Amino acid sequence: QNASVNVNLFSGPHLSGRYTHTFRRPACEKKLAFLHLRLPERRYKFLWRLDLPLFLYNRRPPFAYVINGTQVVPDILDGHFFPGGFHLRSKAGMVRYLKNGNAVGISYIWDMFTSGRRDLYRFESASHEVQCSFYFKLD
């Protein structure tokens, strides 16, 4: 009789910071043995974002089991509410602009959460994502 549905709420305001740096790789010509290579100019953008919590408020369910199979979805107001924990989100990536104005990007996203030191409410989670993006010029 383990619970099949569980709702945990972790909410609070975050302080967000973002840094972007646009740069160009100039065109250059290289000669390797009998090969003559011409590398065209490329435009890139480096981006980094960090979200830090100002305050976290957590809601955890009061039990780990369904009561006689009658309570399928727990009441959202029923549970233990407590402040604390730590939630960190970050994103780092690189965007390359194409000749036609469109762009292609790749990013790494890391999201980490811990609800604190209390054993009864302990919850820890981390996710790692690689994101591929295509940006289209619409004008």
Secondary structure, 3 states (H helix, E strand, C coil): CECCCCCCEEECCEEEEEEEEEEEECCEEEEECCEEEEECCEEEEEEEEEEEECCCEEEECCCCECCCCCCCCCCCCCCEEEECCEEEEEEEEEEEECCCCCEEEEEEEEEEEECCCCCCCCCEEEEEEEEEEEECCCC
